[in-house]
Every structure is written in C-alpha cells, then in structure tokens.
C-alpha cells in the first residue's frame, strides 16, 4: 500500500442523511430547500458523490410522525439511487421485526452483487413503540430488542459467509441453510448501528462494523468512544465510529449562527414536544433509565439526533478544525445533515472538505517527522 493510499484510508469519512422521508432534518417551520422525491434525491446523491461524500444513509419509517408524512422504503430507495451513481455507498436502515434475516440477507446479497458492493445497512433496534404497535409487530423490552438485533447481525454474517449455516437463537433459527449468491467476497456488506444505551454499546463492541452516536461535545463523545473500543478490544473485535452532526457552513460565523437561531426561533413547538415525550418514554425503558436524548434540551431536539451539539456551525475553517478534532478523539465518519441539502452539500465539498484534507495531511506530516 502506498503512503498516499494509507493516508486516504486514514482520512475521516463523510456521509449525508438521505431525505427519503419528508419534512427535512429540523423540526422547524424554517424554509428547507430539501425534497423527499426520487428525482431530487438522485440529484443530491450525484452531488454528494461529486463533492467527496463516501456514504449516504436512508431512513426507515413505517408511520407518519413529527412532520414526516411521507416515507420511501429504505432498501429499494437505496438501490434506486445506487443505479444512478458510480462510487458512493448507500446505507439502508433496517428494523429487525419487520425484516427477517433470511429476507434481508438475500435482498442485500443481490444488491451487493448488482452494485459492485455499494450497499450497507444500519440495523435499527427501534425506540418508537407507536410505530411497532401500528403495524402489529412485537415490541420486546429494551435490552431484548438489542439482543434480537445482535442475533439478526450474527445471522446475516453466518448466511453471507457460511455454507450449510446453522443457528439456534432465541429469536432466529437456521438449519443447513446455504445462500446463493453471497455478497462479493472482497466487498462485504458493512453493518452500522446506533444507540447510546449500555445494551447498544455492548452490541457495537461485539458484532457491528460501525457505531453511530448522536451529536455531542468532543469530551462526551470521547467517553463513549473509549468505552466502546475498550469493550471491543476485550471481545477481539474492531468497530469504527460515526457521529451525527447538523452542518451549517457559511462564509462568516455570524451568518451561520443566525441560521441556527432562525431554525430554533421557528421550531415546531408541538412536534418537538411530542418527539421529546416519546424519547423520554423510550429512555425510561433502558437499564440506565435514560436513552439517546436523556440530556437533550428543547433546542437540541429541534434536530432529531442532537446534531447541533456537535457544533459544526461556522465558517469552513472553523468547521474543518472541529472535524479534525473529532477525528483525533476517535471519530471515523461524520454523518451530516443540512438545511438545503444539494446546495449545502456542494458548498461543503468546495469549501470545507479541502480544508479538512489539508489539515489531515499536515497532521500526518508532523507525526511522520516526529517518528523519523
């Protein structure tokens, strides 16, 4: 491997939230020049690919809530976007329960083959009970949902990598099962997951390739990252870290802060409160008695996954420096949300990403000089 290739592999990666669900990425009545249609999303995926984004994350919703009246299904939508792009990888969100591992394994193996390995998944254990009740799905208690997700992932890996696969779990069973075709051997289906509870972190430290965390300060993120990686080491496992961030990049810090303030000033108060109530109910079911949004203020909840907390809000230089700081505490990927997706993805690619790469290269040179 060349030194240049090694540097590229070590660079922080970028993903963008795919708006396959209506309502944009803030619970606010501010104008959002973002659309959930397929046509818009094709243009966005192509713009993101051209701008240097390696991944896009499609969402999974089964019921209208918090302004998301319309939802395209994640796996089929991801496949449709992959057909219109060349390099970017799409991460399709999947819920164990509605999805069974046999179907998911076959579906994803086919897409992997057809797209030269550009499909990944985000296994979502579920936090919104109302959605499961609405579609008649069982709702196990919190830790059991993560136990089911872990079995789901172990089943997928077994099906994809083993002939005559056998598995006797609490939730899933397989007997002498062989899948054809399996995913490409040199381009496996990457598995992402999220969650902040002890159960979520333990699952990531055992079976997942990537762990998504909600937005937070570098200090709080480092605590989570260190905890997960220490546990993964004990399990002889490696896991990469992605952090959610709502990015507001503008030519001046004043402009960026003004946009943030307008988003909060125009927040949909009822929708934010309803979302907050649902998250508190979900958090109360965890072993710790708190969940992903336990310490989120009203302002934090205006962005679904605490994206404001990561503080990628300011000038391109400020944002680039903060991204490199995140990398230095162990973040491998920034999952990015935007107000006006296409134009802001393009601005990010033109103004912010080159500065990130410059800072990374400079840091690599300094480390090399020290070790020489």
N, C-alpha and C positions, 0 to 999 in steps of 0.2 A: 504494500500500500504506500502510495506517495505521501510526502509530507502535506501537500495541498489537500489530498483526499482525506487524510486524517483530520486536518483542520476543519474541513467541511462536515465531516461526520460528527465532530465535537461542537459544531455551531448549534445555538439554540434554534429550535424549530418553531414554525408558526402554523396555527390552524385558525380557521374562521368558523363562526356559527353560521350554518346554512339556514336561511329563513324559509324553510318548508312549512312553517307554521305562521299564520297571520298574526299581526299585532306588533311586529318589530321586537326589539330587545330591551326596551324600557317600558315600565308600566306608567306611561305618561301620555298626556294629550299633545305633547310637542309634535311638530311635523317630523315624520320619519320617512325619508325618501328611500324606502325599502319595501319590496313587494314579495309575496309568497308564491307568485305564479311560477310555472315551469320556465317560461320564456325569460323572465327576469333572472331566475336562478342559473340558467345556462350562461347568460352574460356575466353574472357575478363569478361563477366557477372559472370561466375563462380569464376574467380579470385577475382573480386571486392567483391562478396558476402563473400567469404572466408576471405578477407582482412579487413572486417568491414564496407564496404560501405552499407548504407541503401537504396540508390536510384541510378538509372541511368536515364539520360534524353535523349530521342531520339529526333532528329531534324526533322523539316518539310521543305522540299524544293520541288518546282514544276518545277524549271528551273535551268539549269546549270549556275553557276556563281562563280567567284572568286576561280576557281580551283576545285569546287565541280561538277565534270562532271556526277557523278552517285549518285543517291539518292534512298534508300529504303524508302517506305512509313512508317510513324511513328507508327501508331496504330497496323497494322498487324505485323510489325517487333518487337514491344514491346511484343505482345502476344507470338510470337515465342520464344523470349528469356525467357519469364516467364515459358514456358513449360520446359525449360532446367535448371531452378533454383528452389530454395526452399523458400528463405526468402526475397530476395531483391525485392524492389518495382520499377516498371518502370513508368516513367513519359512520356507520349506520347504527343508531340506537336500537337496542332490542330488549324487550321485557320478558324474562322468564315468567312463565304462567301462560300468557297469550301465545308465546313462542315455545315450541318443544324443541329440544336439542337435535332430534333426528331431522326435522324440517329445516331448522336453521343451518345445520351442518351441510345439508345437501344444497340448499339455496345459495349459501355463501361460497361453497366449493365451486359451483358452476360460475358464479360471478367472478371469482378469483381467476378461473381459467380463461374466461372471456375478456378480462380486462388486464391481463398480464400482472395479476397480483395487487390491484389497486383498491381492493375493498378491505376494510377493517370494521370492527364492531365495538360499540360501547354497551356493555352489559349493565342495564339499569335495574336495580333491585326493587325500585318503587317506593315512593313515600306518600303518594296521594291516594288514600283509601277510596275516596268517592269514585275515582276512575275505575278501580277494580270492581267495586260494587255495581257500577253502571253496566259493565259488560259481563257480569256473572262469573267473575274469576275469584278463586280462593284468595284470601288475604291472610297469610301466615303472620305470626307476630314478628317483630323487627329482626331479631337475630336469626330466626328461621328463614326469613326472606334472603338474608345473605348466605345462609347455609345452602339454600336452594340454588342461588346464583353460583356459588363455588362448585356445586355438583354439575351445574349447567356447563361451566367452563371446562371442568375436568372431562365431561362427556364429549364436548366439542373437540378437545385436544386428542382424546382417545380415538374418536371416529376419524379424525383427519390424519392421524399418524400411525394407526394400527390396523392391521388386517385381523379379522375374526375378533373384534373388540368385545370384551365382557366388562360389565359394570353393574354392581349391585348396591345402589344407594338408597337413601330414604325417599328421594323424590323421583329418581330416574333409574331405569334398569335397561341393560342391553345384553343380548346373548348372541355371541358368534356373529357379530354384525360387521360386514365389510362394505365400505362406501367406494363407489367409483363414479366419476373421477374424484380423487382427493385434490386439495389445493396444490399448487405448484411447489415442489419441494424446496426451491431456493427463494420462494416468495410467499411465506406463510401468512395467514390471516392474523394480523395483530389484534390483541384483545385489550380494550380500555375499560375502565370502570371509574366510578366516582364514589362520593360519600365521605363523611367526616367522623362517623362513629367508630368506636373500637372495633366493632364487627367488620365495618368497611375496610379499615386499615389492615386488619388481620387478613382479610381476604386478598387484598392487594399484595401483601407481603408473602402470600402463599402461591397465588396462581396467575395473577394478571401481568401483562406486559407493561401496561401504563396505568397510572393512578391520576385521576383528575381531582383537584381540590378546588373549592370555592375561592374567590378572591380574598386576599388578606394582606397584612403588612409583612415585610420580609422577616421580621422577628417571629411572628406567629407561624408563618409558613415553614421556617427553618425547624421549629419544634416538631411539626407534623412530618416533615421530610426525614429528619434524623430518626424519629420514632419508627417510621415505616422501613427505612433502609436497615436499621439495626435488627428489626424483626425478620426482614427478608434474608439478611446475612445468616441468621440462625437457621433459617429454612433452606439455605443453599439456593436462594432464588434472587434474581435481579429484577428490579422494577424501575421504570422511568417515571418522571413526574411532570404532569401538565397543570398549569394554573389558569383559572379563568380571569380575564381582565376586560373591562369595557374601555376601549381606547378612544380618547378624544385628542387628536393631534391637530394643532392649529399653528399658524405662523408665530403667534405670541401666546404667552401664558395667560394673559388677560382674556383673550378670545376663548381659549379652552375652558377656563374657569367659568366664564359667562354662559357657555353652552351647558355645562354641568348644572349650574344654578337654574337655568331655564327648564331643564329636564325635571329637576326636583320641584320647582315652583308650579309646574303644570302636571304634577303627578296625579294619576287617577286614584284619589284617596280611598274610595270604596274598594277598588280592585286590590290595591296594595294591602289594605287591612285584611281583606278576605284571604289573600295569599299568606300574610303573616299568621293569621289564625290557623290556617291549615298546616303551616310548617311547625308551629308550636305544638299542635296536636300530634304531628308525626314525631317530633323530637321527644315528646314525653314518653313515647313507647320504647326509646332506646335504653340500654342498660345504664347509661350515664344520666338519663333523664333530660338529655338535650341533643339536638340534632345539628344539621348543617347550618341552620340560621339562628342558633340559640343566642348569639351575641350581635345579631344584626339590628341596626336601628331602622326607623321608618325610611330614612334616606337610602340606606343600604338595600332595602327590599324593593326599591324602585327599579333596581336592576336585579333580575331573578337570582343570579348566582354570585352576589356580592362583588360584582365586577368593579365598582367604584373604589373598593377598599385597596385594590392592587395599585391604585394611583398612577396609572399610565395615562395621565391627563396633563397636557402642557405642550411645550414645543417639541419638535423632532429630537433635538439634542437631549432635552430632559428625559424624554421617554426612552431613548436609546440607552442612556446611562442607567436608568432604573431597570431596564430589561437585562442588562449585563450584570447588575447587582443580583437580580433574581437567579440568573444562571450561576453566579458564584455561590449561592446558598443551596444549589442542587436542582433548580428548575431546568427541565429539558425542553419544554414546549410551552408556548403562551397561546391559550385558546382565546381568541379575540372576538369581541362583539363591537358593533359600530352602529351609529345613528343612521347614517346614509350609506348603506353598505358598499355599493360599487365605487362611488367617488372617493370614499374614505379608504377602502382597500387599495385603490390606485395611489392615493396620496401617501399612504403608509409605505407602499413599495418604492415610491420615488424618493421620499424624504426621510423616512425613519430607518428602514431596513439597511440601506447602505451605511448609515452611521453605526448601526449595531455591528455589522460585519467589520467595519474599520476598528471599532473598539475591541472586538474579539481578536482580530489579527494582531493588534498592538499588545494585547494582554498575552497572547501566545508567544510573541517575540520576547517579551520581558521574562516569561517563565523559562523559555529556552536559554536565554542569556544567563539566567541565574544558575541553571543546571549545567552549563558548559564548563 
